[in-house]
Structure formats: C-alpha cells, structure tokens
Amino acid sequence: MMQRLFMSHSKFSLSVLAIGLVYLTSACTSPTSSSANQAEAKEVPVTVTDTGCEPGQLTVDAGRTTFVITNKSSRALEWEILEGVMVVEERENIAPGFVQKLGAELKAGEYIMTCGLRSNPKGKIVVMGTKS
C-alpha cells in the first residue's frame, strides 16, 4: 500500500510539473509575434533634464513607436504621453542616469508629453499618417 501511495504521489508531482512547464512556455511566447512588432517599431530618443524634454517636440509616423527615455535630471521622474488629460502611455520612476524604453501604438494627431516635474514645460508629439 505504501508503494502504491508513493507511486500515486510521484505521478501527481510529475503531472503538476508538466502543467507548470506548459504554462511557463506559453507565457513566454505569444500567438502574435510581439518580437516582430518590436523589431518594426522605430526608436525615438528623448532626454529629460531638470528643465524639460529634449527635444521639446517630436514628429513620428502613426503606428508603433518605441521612445527611449534618458533621465539626465537630478531626481527620479515619470514620462507620459497624454491625449488631452488622458494618459495614453507612461513610464514611472526613471532614476537619474537611467534609460527606459516605452512602446506606444499612436494614431495620427497631436499628443502632449510630460517632461519630469509639473513645473517644467510640456512637450509635444505630432503623429503623422492616416487616422485608423
């Protein structure tokens, strides 16, 4: 009986392990090729200083863009893309001296970018292309 209990426990453990591996494997891959989408995304550098964003205005094509945000200010900050008062995308807690990437799918139009402190001037992102 002890041997049967051990065998049952072993089969159960192996089943749980197999299910866990399937779950982890599926979590690491996606049915749509997100790495292909990221490869197609254009990278646009943005530097945030103690006084604002450099450049203060960006022009990008509609679709996927990856913003590469460098914090050259003296404090941790966040960088946001706003449509009116609504946050479209954001990257929070970027430490001084660090670089963070932010991927955004943007439609044609004009957006506002925050540039660190609230007292800093806001920047502008102009997205060219057809509205979809």
N, CA, C and O atoms as CSV, one atom per row, in Angstrom:
chain,resi,resn,atom,element,x,y,z
A,1,MET,N,N,0.814,-1.182,0.000
A,1,MET,CA,C,0.000,0.000,0.000
A,1,MET,C,C,0.867,1.259,0.000
A,1,MET,O,O,0.550,2.240,-0.672
A,2,MET,N,N,1.968,1.222,0.761
A,2,MET,CA,C,2.869,2.365,0.815
A,2,MET,C,C,3.460,2.634,-0.563
A,2,MET,O,O,3.608,3.787,-0.968
A,3,GLN,N,N,3.800,1.554,-1.288
A,3,GLN,CA,C,4.370,1.711,-2.618
A,3,GLN,C,C,3.342,2.340,-3.560
A,3,GLN,O,O,3.702,3.191,-4.374
A,4,ARG,N,N,2.083,1.943,-3.468
A,4,ARG,CA,C,1.031,2.491,-4.317
A,4,ARG,C,C,0.832,3.983,-4.004
A,4,ARG,O,O,0.629,4.782,-4.918
A,5,LEU,N,N,0.890,4.357,-2.732
A,5,LEU,CA,C,0.739,5.749,-2.328
A,5,LEU,C,C,1.904,6.577,-2.875
A,5,LEU,O,O,1.700,7.687,-3.367
A,6,PHE,N,N,3.118,6.041,-2.791
A,6,PHE,CA,C,4.295,6.733,-3.311
A,6,PHE,C,C,4.185,6.916,-4.821
A,6,PHE,O,O,4.483,7.994,-5.335
A,7,MET,N,N,3.758,5.868,-5.540
A,7,MET,CA,C,3.619,5.937,-6.996
A,7,MET,C,C,2.566,6.972,-7.362
A,7,MET,O,O,2.749,7.739,-8.308
A,8,SER,N,N,1.462,6.999,-6.617
A,8,SER,CA,C,0.398,7.961,-6.887
A,8,SER,C,C,0.912,9.383,-6.670
A,8,SER,O,O,0.639,10.281,-7.467
A,9,HIS,N,N,1.651,9.575,-5.592
A,9,HIS,CA,C,2.207,10.890,-5.282
A,9,HIS,C,C,3.203,11.305,-6.364
A,9,HIS,O,O,3.204,12.468,-6.769
A,10,SER,N,N,4.038,10.404,-6.837
A,10,SER,CA,C,5.017,10.701,-7.878
A,10,SER,C,C,4.342,11.093,-9.180
A,10,SER,O,O,4.768,12.039,-9.842
A,11,LYS,N,N,3.285,10.369,-9.554
A,11,LYS,CA,C,2.557,10.685,-10.786
A,11,LYS,C,C,1.919,12.067,-10.674
A,11,LYS,O,O,1.920,12.841,-11.631
A,12,PHE,N,N,1.371,12.367,-9.487
A,12,PHE,CA,C,0.748,13.669,-9.262
A,12,PHE,C,C,1.799,14.776,-9.398
A,12,PHE,O,O,1.556,15.788,-10.055
A,13,SER,N,N,2.960,14.582,-8.777
A,13,SER,CA,C,4.032,15.580,-8.834
A,13,SER,C,C,4.495,15.808,-10.263
A,13,SER,O,O,4.709,16.949,-10.674
A,14,LEU,N,N,4.652,14.732,-11.020
A,14,LEU,CA,C,5.068,14.866,-12.418
A,14,LEU,C,C,4.002,15.586,-13.238
A,14,LEU,O,O,4.329,16.384,-14.117
A,15,SER,N,N,2.737,15.310,-12.958
A,15,SER,CA,C,1.653,15.981,-13.675
A,15,SER,C,C,1.660,17.481,-13.389
A,15,SER,O,O,1.501,18.293,-14.301
A,16,VAL,N,N,1.845,17.844,-12.124
A,16,VAL,CA,C,1.896,19.264,-11.752
A,16,VAL,C,C,3.089,19.930,-12.414
A,16,VAL,O,O,2.975,21.049,-12.914
A,17,LEU,N,N,4.222,19.262,-12.425
A,17,LEU,CA,C,5.419,19.791,-13.069
A,17,LEU,C,C,5.188,19.991,-14.564
A,17,LEU,O,O,5.569,21.029,-15.105
A,18,ALA,N,N,4.584,19.038,-15.233
A,18,ALA,CA,C,4.317,19.144,-16.673
A,18,ALA,C,C,3.371,20.301,-16.972
A,18,ALA,O,O,3.585,21.054,-17.921
A,19,ILE,N,N,2.324,20.440,-16.158
A,19,ILE,CA,C,1.380,21.544,-16.361
A,19,ILE,C,C,2.090,22.878,-16.152
A,19,ILE,O,O,1.867,23.823,-16.909
A,20,GLY,N,N,2.940,22.961,-15.136
A,20,GLY,CA,C,3.695,24.191,-14.874
A,20,GLY,C,C,4.605,24.555,-16.031
A,20,GLY,O,O,4.699,25.725,-16.403
A,21,LEU,N,N,5.280,23.557,-16.609
A,21,LEU,CA,C,6.160,23.817,-17.752
A,21,LEU,C,C,5.380,24.302,-18.967
A,21,LEU,O,O,5.827,25.207,-19.672
A,22,VAL,N,N,4.221,23.708,-19.214
A,22,VAL,CA,C,3.384,24.144,-20.335
A,22,VAL,C,C,2.949,25.583,-20.116
A,22,VAL,O,O,2.969,26.387,-21.048
A,23,TYR,N,N,2.553,25.917,-18.883
A,23,TYR,CA,C,2.118,27.276,-18.570
A,23,TYR,C,C,3.255,28.266,-18.773
A,23,TYR,O,O,3.065,29.308,-19.401
A,24,LEU,N,N,4.442,27.952,-18.245
A,24,LEU,CA,C,5.582,28.857,-18.396
A,24,LEU,C,C,5.970,29.030,-19.848
A,24,LEU,O,O,6.288,30.142,-20.270
A,25,THR,N,N,5.953,27.964,-20.618
A,25,THR,CA,C,6.299,28.048,-22.031
A,25,THR,C,C,5.312,28.921,-22.775
A,25,THR,O,O,5.713,29.735,-23.607
A,26,SER,N,N,4.023,28.768,-22.493
A,26,SER,CA,C,3.023,29.575,-23.189
A,26,SER,C,C,3.090,31.024,-22.751
A,26,SER,O,O,2.753,31.914,-23.532
A,27,ALA,N,N,3.517,31.288,-21.517
A,27,ALA,CA,C,3.630,32.673,-21.048
A,27,ALA,C,C,4.794,33.389,-21.713
A,27,ALA,O,O,4.776,34.613,-21.846
A,28,CYS,N,N,5.806,32.639,-22.132
A,28,CYS,CA,C,6.983,33.244,-22.749
A,28,CYS,C,C,6.805,33.499,-24.235
A,28,CYS,O,O,7.566,34.273,-24.817
A,29,THR,N,N,5.843,32.886,-24.850
A,29,THR,CA,C,5.604,33.087,-26.269
A,29,THR,C,C,4.190,33.587,-26.448
A,29,THR,O,O,3.342,33.396,-25.577
A,30,SER,N,N,3.933,34.223,-27.568
A,30,SER,CA,C,2.575,34.674,-27.817
A,30,SER,C,C,2.175,34.291,-29.221
A,30,SER,O,O,3.030,34.148,-30.095
A,31,PRO,N,N,0.863,34.120,-29.453
A,31,PRO,CA,C,0.419,33.732,-30.777
A,31,PRO,C,C,0.758,34.773,-31.834
A,31,PRO,O,O,1.043,34.430,-32.982
A,32,THR,N,N,0.727,36.057,-31.443
A,32,THR,CA,C,1.160,37.086,-32.385
A,32,THR,C,C,2.607,37.367,-32.080
A,32,THR,O,O,3.009,37.349,-30.916
A,33,SER,N,N,3.360,37.615,-33.049
A,33,SER,CA,C,4.788,37.777,-32.867
A,33,SER,C,C,5.104,39.169,-32.344
A,33,SER,O,O,5.338,40.089,-33.127
A,34,SER,N,N,5.113,39.331,-31.011
A,34,SER,CA,C,5.378,40.639,-30.432
A,34,SER,C,C,6.817,41.062,-30.685
A,34,SER,O,O,7.099,42.256,-30.795
A,35,SER,N,N,7.732,40.103,-30.778
A,35,SER,CA,C,9.114,40.482,-31.071
A,35,SER,C,C,9.226,41.044,-32.481
A,35,SER,O,O,10.045,41.930,-32.728
A,36,ALA,N,N,8.419,40.543,-33.407
A,36,ALA,CA,C,8.420,41.106,-34.760
A,36,ALA,C,C,7.861,42.522,-34.734
A,36,ALA,O,O,8.369,43.399,-35.432
A,37,ASN,N,N,6.810,42.757,-33.929
A,37,ASN,CA,C,6.253,44.101,-33.814
A,37,ASN,C,C,7.260,45.057,-33.202
A,37,ASN,O,O,7.369,46.203,-33.640
A,38,GLN,N,N,8.005,44.603,-32.188
A,38,GLN,CA,C,9.002,45.454,-31.569
A,38,GLN,C,C,10.142,45.743,-32.535
A,38,GLN,O,O,10.699,46.841,-32.522
A,39,ALA,N,N,10.497,44.768,-33.378
A,39,ALA,CA,C,11.566,44.977,-34.339
A,39,ALA,C,C,11.178,46.036,-35.363
A,39,ALA,O,O,12.038,46.767,-35.856
A,40,GLU,N,N,9.885,46.125,-35.686
A,40,GLU,CA,C,9.411,47.102,-36.652
A,40,GLU,C,C,9.263,48.493,-36.044
A,40,GLU,O,O,9.230,49.481,-36.778
A,41,ALA,N,N,9.175,48.589,-34.726
A,41,ALA,CA,C,8.963,49.871,-34.067
A,41,ALA,C,C,10.203,50.747,-34.207
A,41,ALA,O,O,11.327,50.302,-33.975
A,42,LYS,N,N,9.977,51.995,-34.590
A,42,LYS,CA,C,11.066,52.948,-34.706
A,42,LYS,C,C,11.421,53.446,-33.315
A,42,LYS,O,O,10.528,53.751,-32.523
A,43,GLU,N,N,12.718,53.534,-33.001
A,43,GLU,CA,C,13.148,54.046,-31.708
A,43,GLU,C,C,13.415,55.540,-31.803
A,43,GLU,O,O,14.127,55.998,-32.697
A,44,VAL,N,N,12.836,56.297,-30.873
A,44,VAL,CA,C,12.965,57.750,-30.848
A,44,VAL,C,C,13.542,58.148,-29.492
A,44,VAL,O,O,12.927,57.880,-28.459
A,45,PRO,N,N,14.721,58.789,-29.481
A,45,PRO,CA,C,15.319,59.189,-28.206
A,45,PRO,C,C,14.681,60.451,-27.631
A,45,PRO,O,O,14.355,61.387,-28.361
A,46,VAL,N,N,14.509,60.458,-26.311
A,46,VAL,CA,C,14.023,61.622,-25.571
A,46,VAL,C,C,14.889,61.742,-24.324
A,46,VAL,O,O,15.099,60.759,-23.613
A,47,THR,N,N,15.389,62.936,-24.060
A,47,THR,CA,C,16.172,63.170,-22.856
A,47,THR,C,C,15.391,64.111,-21.959
A,47,THR,O,O,14.896,65.143,-22.412
A,48,VAL,N,N,15.281,63.752,-20.675
A,48,VAL,CA,C,14.599,64.609,-19.702
A,48,VAL,C,C,15.661,65.189,-18.779
A,48,VAL,O,O,16.441,64.464,-18.162
A,49,THR,N,N,15.668,66.511,-18.701
A,49,THR,CA,C,16.600,67.225,-17.823
A,49,THR,C,C,15.806,67.849,-16.679
A,49,THR,O,O,14.600,67.632,-16.563
A,50,ASP,N,N,16.485,68.624,-15.839
A,50,ASP,CA,C,15.798,69.300,-14.734
A,50,ASP,C,C,14.844,70.385,-15.238
A,50,ASP,O,O,13.984,70.846,-14.488
A,51,THR,N,N,14.987,70.795,-16.497
A,51,THR,CA,C,14.159,71.892,-17.007
A,51,THR,C,C,13.176,71.483,-18.097
A,51,THR,O,O,12.399,72.325,-18.549
A,52,GLY,N,N,13.177,70.223,-18.538
A,52,GLY,CA,C,12.218,69.799,-19.554
A,52,GLY,C,C,12.717,68.660,-20.414
A,52,GLY,O,O,13.649,67.945,-20.044
A,53,CYS,N,N,12.075,68.494,-21.591
A,53,CYS,CA,C,12.422,67.435,-22.539
A,53,CYS,C,C,13.269,67.989,-23.674
A,53,CYS,O,O,13.096,69.129,-24.105
A,54,GLU,N,N,14.176,67.168,-24.138
A,54,GLU,CA,C,14.967,67.494,-25.325
A,54,GLU,C,C,14.815,66.341,-26.297
A,54,GLU,O,O,15.213,65.226,-25.959
A,55,PRO,N,N,14.273,66.537,-27.463
A,55,PRO,CA,C,13.695,67.787,-27.967
A,55,PRO,C,C,12.335,68.048,-27.333
A,55,PRO,O,O,11.723,67.156,-26.745
A,56,GLY,N,N,11.881,69.282,-27.463
A,56,GLY,CA,C,10.598,69.671,-26.914
A,56,GLY,C,C,9.432,69.263,-27.793
A,56,GLY,O,O,8.288,69.235,-27.339
A,57,GLN,N,N,9.718,68.942,-29.060
A,57,GLN,CA,C,8.680,68.458,-29.978
A,57,GLN,C,C,9.238,67.310,-30.794
A,57,GLN,O,O,10.367,67.362,-31.283
A,58,LEU,N,N,8.424,66.271,-30.931
A,58,LEU,CA,C,8.779,65.091,-31.731
A,58,LEU,C,C,7.747,64.907,-32.826
A,58,LEU,O,O,6.564,65.186,-32.629
A,59,THR,N,N,8.194,64.438,-33.980
A,59,THR,CA,C,7.285,64.064,-35.060
A,59,THR,C,C,7.579,62.618,-35.412
A,59,THR,O,O,8.713,62.262,-35.734
A,60,VAL,N,N,6.532,61.776,-35.346
A,60,VAL,CA,C,6.675,60.353,-35.641
A,60,VAL,C,C,5.550,59.929,-36.573
A,60,VAL,O,O,4.558,60.643,-36.722
A,61,ASP,N,N,5.704,58.773,-37.198
A,61,ASP,CA,C,4.649,58.206,-38.038
A,61,ASP,C,C,3.640,57.461,-37.172
A,61,ASP,O,O,3.982,56.937,-36.112
A,62,ALA,N,N,2.406,57.421,-37.631
A,62,ALA,CA,C,1.370,56.662,-36.928
A,62,ALA,C,C,1.796,55.199,-36.857
A,62,ALA,O,O,2.484,54.697,-37.746
A,63,GLY,N,N,1.383,54.534,-35.803
A,63,GLY,CA,C,1.729,53.131,-35.607
A,63,GLY,C,C,2.595,52.968,-34.373
A,63,GLY,O,O,2.530,53.773,-33.444
A,64,ARG,N,N,3.398,51.932,-34.370
A,64,ARG,CA,C,4.213,51.568,-33.206
A,64,ARG,C,C,5.503,52.372,-33.174
A,64,ARG,O,O,6.251,52.406,-34.151
A,65,THR,N,N,5.757,53.023,-32.037
A,65,THR,CA,C,6.995,53.756,-31.801
A,65,THR,C,C,7.516,53.371,-30.429
A,65,THR,O,O,6.747,53.233,-29.478
A,66,THR,N,N,8.822,53.200,-30.335
A,66,THR,CA,C,9.463,52.960,-29.046
A,66,THR,C,C,10.239,54.215,-28.682
A,66,THR,O,O,11.165,54.616,-29.388
A,67,PHE,N,N,9.849,54.832,-27.566
A,67,PHE,CA,C,10.542,56.010,-27.071
A,67,PHE,C,C,11.621,55.549,-26.106
A,67,PHE,O,O,11.356,54.764,-25.195
A,68,VAL,N,N,12.839,56.040,-26.308
A,68,VAL,CA,C,13.974,55.690,-25.450
A,68,VAL,C,C,14.237,56.915,-24.584
A,68,VAL,O,O,14.786,57.914,-25.048
A,69,ILE,N,N,13.838,56.823,-23.319
A,69,ILE,CA,C,13.837,57.968,-22.412
A,69,ILE,C,C,15.066,57.914,-21.516
A,69,ILE,O,O,15.272,56.943,-20.788
A,70,THR,N,N,15.885,58.967,-21.575
A,70,THR,CA,C,17.069,59.078,-20.735
A,70,THR,C,C,16.815,60.144,-19.682
A,70,THR,O,O,16.453,61.274,-20.012
A,71,ASN,N,N,17.001,59.791,-18.427
A,71,ASN,CA,C,16.809,60.750,-17.340
A,71,ASN,C,C,18.144,61.393,-16.999
A,71,ASN,O,O,18.994,60.779,-16.354
A,72,LYS,N,N,18.320,62.641,-17.439
A,72,LYS,CA,C,19.526,63.404,-17.092
A,72,LYS,C,C,19.210,64.468,-16.057
A,72,LYS,O,O,19.929,65.459,-15.929
A,73,SER,N,N,18.122,64.256,-15.314
A,73,SER,CA,C,17.780,65.188,-14.245
A,73,SER,C,C,18.390,64.681,-12.943
A,73,SER,O,O,19.044,63.638,-12.909
A,74,SER,N,N,18.163,65.440,-11.876
A,74,SER,CA,C,18.748,65.081,-10.585
A,74,SER,C,C,17.797,64.275,-9.705
A,74,SER,O,O,18.120,63.981,-8.554
A,75,ARG,N,N,16.615,63.911,-10.240
A,75,ARG,CA,C,15.645,63.158,-9.426
A,75,ARG,C,C,14.919,62.128,-10.275
A,75,ARG,O,O,14.900,62.208,-11.503
A,76,ALA,N,N,14.322,61.155,-9.589
A,76,ALA,CA,C,13.502,60.155,-10.289
A,76,ALA,C,C,12.284,60.873,-10.868
A,76,ALA,O,O,11.772,61.827,-10.281
A,77,LEU,N,N,11.831,60.399,-12.031
A,77,LEU,CA,C,10.721,61.080,-12.686
A,77,LEU,C,C,9.882,60.101,-13.472
A,77,LEU,O,O,10.208,58.919,-13.580
A,78,GLU,N,N,8.790,60.616,-14.019
A,78,GLU,CA,C,7.985,59.833,-14.945
A,78,GLU,C,C,7.865,60.613,-16.238
A,78,GLU,O,O,7.990,61.838,-16.261
A,79,TRP,N,N,7.622,59.880,-17.314
A,79,TRP,CA,C,7.438,60.478,-18.633
A,79,TRP,C,C,6.141,59.916,-19.176
A,79,TRP,O,O,5.939,58.702,-19.185
A,80,GLU,N,N,5.259,60.797,-19.630
A,80,GLU,CA,C,3.933,60.373,-20.067
A,80,GLU,C,C,3.604,60.927,-21.444
A,80,GLU,O,O,4.094,61.979,-21.854
A,81,ILE,N,N,2.755,60.181,-22.142
A,81,ILE,CA,C,2.128,60.662,-23.371
A,81,ILE,C,C,0.666,60.880,-23.021
A,81,ILE,O,O,-0.016,59.962,-22.566
A,82,LEU,N,N,0.184,62.107,-23.235
A,82,LEU,CA,C,-1.182,62.461,-22.896
A,82,LEU,C,C,-1.966,62.822,-24.153
A,82,LEU,O,O,-1.437,63.427,-25.085
A,83,GLU,N,N,-3.230,62.438,-24.155
A,83,GLU,CA,C,-4.176,62.886,-25.175
A,83,GLU,C,C,-5.217,63.689,-24.407
A,83,GLU,O,O,-6.111,63.120,-23.781
A,84,GLY,N,N,-5.096,65.026,-24.458
A,84,GLY,CA,C,-5.902,65.869,-23.572
A,84,GLY,C,C,-5.423,65.645,-22.154
A,84,GLY,O,O,-4.247,65.854,-21.855
A,85,VAL,N,N,-6.325,65.219,-21.270
A,85,VAL,CA,C,-5.944,64.928,-19.887
A,85,VAL,C,C,-5.780,63.427,-19.636
A,85,VAL,O,O,-5.420,63.014,-18.534
A,86,MET,N,N,-6.045,62.620,-20.657
A,86,MET,CA,C,-5.959,61.158,-20.519
A,86,MET,C,C,-4.529,60.667,-20.783
A,86,MET,O,O,-3.893,61.064,-21.759
A,87,VAL,N,N,-4.039,59.798,-19.893
A,87,VAL,CA,C,-2.717,59.199,-20.072
A,87,VAL,C,C,-2.837,58.077,-21.103
A,87,VAL,O,O,-3.601,57.130,-20.915
A,88,VAL,N,N,-2.077,58.190,-22.193
A,88,VAL,CA,C,-2.059,57.158,-23.238
A,88,VAL,C,C,-1.042,56.082,-22.866
A,88,VAL,O,O,-1.342,54.889,-22.913
A,89,GLU,N,N,0.155,56.512,-22.500
A,89,GLU,CA,C,1.229,55.609,-22.057
A,89,GLU,C,C,2.088,56.368,-21.063
A,89,GLU,O,O,2.153,57.597,-21.099
A,90,GLU,N,N,2.750,55.632,-20.171
A,90,GLU,CA,C,3.646,56.276,-19.225
A,90,GLU,C,C,4.742,55.330,-18.773
A,90,GLU,O,O,4.589,54.109,-18.806
A,91,ARG,N,N,5.839,55.915,-18.354
A,91,ARG,CA,C,6.930,55.152,-17.730
A,91,ARG,C,C,7.242,55.886,-16.437
A,91,ARG,O,O,7.606,57.062,-16.460
A,92,GLU,N,N,7.103,55.199,-15.310
A,92,GLU,CA,C,7.266,55.811,-13.994
A,92,GLU,C,C,8.595,55.443,-13.359
A,92,GLU,O,O,9.232,54.453,-13.717
A,93,ASN,N,N,8.991,56.273,-12.403
A,93,ASN,CA,C,10.162,56.028,-11.552
A,93,ASN,C,C,11.434,55.759,-12.341
A,93,ASN,O,O,12.127,54.773,-12.093
A,94,ILE,N,N,11.737,56.625,-13.282
A,94,ILE,CA,C,13.008,56.519,-14.014
A,94,ILE,C,C,14.059,57.223,-13.160
A,94,ILE,O,O,14.003,58.439,-12.976
A,95,ALA,N,N,15.003,56.466,-12.646
A,95,ALA,CA,C,16.025,57.012,-11.756
A,95,ALA,C,C,17.004,57.890,-12.534
A,95,ALA,O,O,17.192,57.690,-13.734
A,96,PRO,N,N,17.633,58.867,-11.860
A,96,PRO,CA,C,18.623,59.717,-12.522
A,96,PRO,C,C,19.725,58.877,-13.161
A,96,PRO,O,O,20.265,57.961,-12.540
A,97,GLY,N,N,20.047,59.201,-14.404
A,97,GLY,CA,C,21.092,58.480,-15.123
A,97,GLY,C,C,20.621,57.218,-15.822
A,97,GLY,O,O,21.396,56.603,-16.555
A,98,PHE,N,N,19.379,56.813,-15.619
A,98,PHE,CA,C,18.870,55.587,-16.216
A,98,PHE,C,C,18.158,55.854,-17.535
A,98,PHE,O,O,17.717,56.970,-17.811
A,99,VAL,N,N,18.056,54.799,-18.344
A,99,VAL,CA,C,17.356,54.839,-19.627
A,99,VAL,C,C,16.243,53.803,-19.581
A,99,VAL,O,O,16.468,52.662,-19.178
A,100,GLN,N,N,15.054,54.196,-19.989
A,100,GLN,CA,C,13.906,53.292,-20.059
A,100,GLN,C,C,13.283,53.381,-21.442
A,100,GLN,O,O,13.307,54.438,-22.072
A,101,LYS,N,N,12.726,52.277,-21.914
A,101,LYS,CA,C,12.014,52.261,-23.189
A,101,LYS,C,C,10.516,52.201,-22.932
A,101,LYS,O,O,10.050,51.570,-21.983
A,102,LEU,N,N,9.780,52.874,-23.805
A,102,LEU,CA,C,8.327,52.882,-23.716
A,102,LEU,C,C,7.770,52.694,-25.112
A,102,LEU,O,O,7.967,53.543,-25.981
A,103,GLY,N,N,7.075,51.588,-25.337
A,103,GLY,CA,C,6.444,51.321,-26.627
A,103,GLY,C,C,5.031,51.870,-26.635
A,103,GLY,O,O,4.288,51.708,-25.668
A,104,ALA,N,N,4.660,52.525,-27.735
A,104,ALA,CA,C,3.321,53.101,-27.835
A,104,ALA,C,C,2.795,52.928,-29.251
A,104,ALA,O,O,3.521,53.112,-30.229
A,105,GLU,N,N,1.532,52.574,-29.340
A,105,GLU,CA,C,0.815,52.480,-30.619
A,105,GLU,C,C,-0.010,53.765,-30.722
A,105,GLU,O,O,-1.018,53.918,-30.032
A,106,LEU,N,N,0.425,54.691,-31.589
A,106,LEU,CA,C,-0.214,56.003,-31.664
A,106,LEU,C,C,-0.902,56.214,-32.997
A,106,LEU,O,O,-0.380,55.860,-34.055
A,107,LYS,N,N,-2.084,56.797,-32.921
A,107,LYS,CA,C,-2.829,57.185,-34.122
A,107,LYS,C,C,-2.436,58.608,-34.497
A,107,LYS,O,O,-1.894,59.346,-33.674
A,108,ALA,N,N,-2.710,58.987,-35.733
A,108,ALA,CA,C,-2.387,60.336,-36.194
A,108,ALA,C,C,-3.054,61.373,-35.295
A,108,ALA,O,O,-4.188,61.190,-34.852
A,109,GLY,N,N,-2.343,62.452,-35.037
A,109,GLY,CA,C,-2.871,63.533,-34.204
A,109,GLY,C,C,-1.763,64.158,-33.384
A,109,GLY,O,O,-0.582,63.899,-33.613
A,110,GLU,N,N,-2.155,64.987,-32.422
A,110,GLU,CA,C,-1.184,65.645,-31.552
A,110,GLU,C,C,-1.368,65.167,-30.118
A,110,GLU,O,O,-2.490,65.013,-29.635
A,111,TYR,N,N,-0.252,64.938,-29.454
A,111,TYR,CA,C,-0.226,64.463,-28.078
A,111,TYR,C,C,0.692,65.379,-27.272
A,111,TYR,O,O,1.511,66.107,-27.833
A,112,ILE,N,N,0.545,65.333,-25.968
A,112,ILE,CA,C,1.396,66.085,-25.056
A,112,ILE,C,C,2.308,65.088,-24.358
A,112,ILE,O,O,1.890,63.977,-24.035
A,113,MET,N,N,3.564,65.490,-24.125
A,113,MET,CA,C,4.445,64.647,-23.313
A,113,MET,C,C,4.836,65.430,-22.071
A,113,MET,O,O,5.194,66.605,-22.151
A,114,THR,N,N,4.765,64.766,-20.921
A,114,THR,CA,C,5.222,65.397,-19.694
A,114,THR,C,C,6.731,65.227,-19.615
A,114,THR,O,O,7.289,64.235,-20.085
A,115,CYS,N,N,7.369,66.200,-19.019
A,115,CYS,CA,C,8.838,66.232,-19.019
A,115,CYS,C,C,9.385,66.382,-17.610
A,115,CYS,O,O,10.075,67.355,-17.306
A,116,GLY,N,N,9.081,65.432,-16.762
A,116,GLY,CA,C,9.597,65.453,-15.402
A,116,GLY,C,C,8.659,66.175,-14.457
A,116,GLY,O,O,7.518,65.751,-14.270
A,117,LEU,N,N,9.124,67.258,-13.860
A,117,LEU,CA,C,8.341,67.999,-12.878
A,117,LEU,C,C,7.131,68.680,-13.516
A,117,LEU,O,O,7.148,69.022,-14.698
A,118,ARG,N,N,6.089,68.868,-12.722
A,118,ARG,CA,C,4.893,69.567,-13.221
A,118,ARG,C,C,5.210,70.991,-13.648
A,118,ARG,O,O,4.581,71.524,-14.562
A,119,SER,N,N,6.184,71.606,-12.988
A,119,SER,CA,C,6.544,72.991,-13.308
A,119,SER,C,C,7.307,73.102,-14.636
A,119,SER,O,O,7.429,74.196,-15.186
A,120,ASN,N,N,7.817,71.983,-15.149
A,120,ASN,CA,C,8.533,72.001,-16.424
A,120,ASN,C,C,7.553,72.219,-17.573
A,120,ASN,O,O,6.392,71.820,-17.484
A,121,PRO,N,N,8.016,72.849,-18.650
A,121,PRO,CA,C,7.143,72.953,-19.821
A,121,PRO,C,C,6.847,71.563,-20.368
A,121,PRO,O,O,7.680,70.660,-20.288
A,122,LYS,N,N,5.674,71.405,-20.914
A,122,LYS,CA,C,5.302,70.132,-21.532
A,122,LYS,C,C,5.792,70.136,-22.979
A,122,LYS,O,O,5.917,71.188,-23.606
A,123,GLY,N,N,6.064,68.942,-23.490
A,123,GLY,CA,C,6.470,68.803,-24.880
A,123,GLY,C,C,5.292,68.393,-25.741
A,123,GLY,O,O,4.170,68.238,-25.258
A,124,LYS,N,N,5.562,68.221,-27.015
A,124,LYS,CA,C,4.503,67.889,-27.981
A,124,LYS,C,C,4.984,66.744,-28.866
A,124,LYS,O,O,6.145,66.696,-29.273
A,125,ILE,N,N,4.064,65.824,-29.154
A,125,ILE,CA,C,4.336,64.742,-30.106
A,125,ILE,C,C,3.317,64.872,-31.228
A,125,ILE,O,O,2.110,64.814,-30.998
A,126,VAL,N,N,3.816,65.048,-32.435
A,126,VAL,CA,C,2.958,65.125,-33.620
A,126,VAL,C,C,3.079,63.790,-34.329
A,126,VAL,O,O,4.175,63.370,-34.700
A,127,VAL,N,N,1.929,63.115,-34.518
A,127,VAL,CA,C,1.926,61.809,-35.161
A,127,VAL,C,C,1.320,61.980,-36.546
A,127,VAL,O,O,0.167,62.386,-36.689
A,128,MET,N,N,2.110,61.666,-37.553
A,128,MET,CA,C,1.711,61.836,-38.954
A,128,MET,C,C,1.137,60.537,-39.494
A,128,MET,O,O,1.521,59.450,-39.061
A,129,GLY,N,N,0.225,60.654,-40.435
A,129,GLY,CA,C,-0.347,59.476,-41.074
A,129,GLY,C,C,-1.850,59.558,-41.069
A,129,GLY,O,O,-2.431,60.571,-40.680
A,130,THR,N,N,-2.473,58.488,-41.500
A,130,THR,CA,C,-3.938,58.471,-41.551
A,130,THR,C,C,-4.483,57.961,-40.242
A,130,THR,O,O,-3.890,57.085,-39.612
A,131,LYS,N,N,-5.603,58.501,-39.831
A,131,LYS,CA,C,-6.262,58.023,-38.611
A,131,LYS,C,C,-6.873,56.666,-38.904
A,131,LYS,O,O,-7.495,56.462,-39.946
A,132,SER,N,N,-6.689,55.739,-37.972
A,132,SER,CA,C,-7.275,54.406,-38.157
A,132,SER,C,C,-8.140,54.030,-37.016
A,132,SER,O,O,-8.712,52.940,-37.008
